[in-house]
Amino acid sequence: MGKRVAVVLAGCGVFDGSEIHEASAVLVHLSRQQATVKIFAPNTDQMHVVDHLKGSPTEEKRNVLVESARLARGDIQDLSELNVKDLDAIIFPGGFGAAKNLCSWAVQGKDCAVNEQVKTVLEAFHAEKKPIGLCCISPVLAAKVFPGCEVTVGHDKDDRYPDVPDTAEAISQLGCKHICKHVDEAHVDGKNKIVTTCAFMCKAPLHEIFDGIGVMVQEFDK
C-alpha cells in the first residue's frame, strides 16, 4: 500500500479509552500493507477513569493524549497537529474511549456532541475524499458528522451482537444507513469513502476481530 495513514486513539483500555487489541490489529495490518503510520490523540481529559480489574469508575484523572502514548510507545502527536495534506487516510479504533472521549455517545447516544478537533479532522478527510476507517463503536462518529452515510456496527439479528440493535436504530435516527455485517466483514460506503467493521461489538474470538479489521484495512488499498 505504502500509504500515509493517521491512527487516532482515545486513551488506553477498553472501558475508558481505545480498545488495545483493536488498536494493535490496526497497526499490524497497516504494517503488512507497508503503510507509514502517524498516531494522534486529542490533548484533553478523559470523561472518567475506570478500574479495569473491578470494572468501576475511580476518582482518578487522566489525559487522553498521555494515556494514548502508552499504546503508541511514546511516538504520538496532539491531534491538533494533524495536517490532512500530509496523509492519505485515517483510522479510528474503537473502545469506550471513542464514545466517551472523542464524543459523548456513551451518555447521550444520538444526541451526543463530537469533540471539535475530531469533527474538524473527519470533515477535512471527507472534503479531500480520503478514506476514513472506523471500527467497533467508532462508526457513530461518522453517523453524527456525516448525515446520510452508510456504516456498520455489526449484525442486528445475531445474538453475538447484543448491543447492535439499539446502536443501529440510533444511527438510523440520525439519517444514516446501518448495514448488517458480520465480524469478519467490512462495509464500504463508496460515496463517502468510509470503511467500517464491527470488531468487539461482536462477542467473537480475538482472531475473528483481528481478521475483520484486516478486511477494513485492505479496503484502503483498492
Buried (B, 14 or more C-beta within 10 A) or exposed (E): BEBBBBBBBBBBBBBBBBBBBBBBBBBBBBEEBEBEBBBBBBBBBBBBBBEEEEEEEEEEEBBBBBBBBBBBEEEBBEBEEBEBEEBBBBBBBBBBBBBBBBBBBBEEBBEBEBBEBBBBBBEBBBEEEBBBBBBBBBBBBBBBBBEEBBBBBBBBEBEBBEBBBEBBEBBEEBEBBBBBBBBBBBBBBEEBBBBBBBBBBBEBEEEBBBBBBBBBBBBBEE
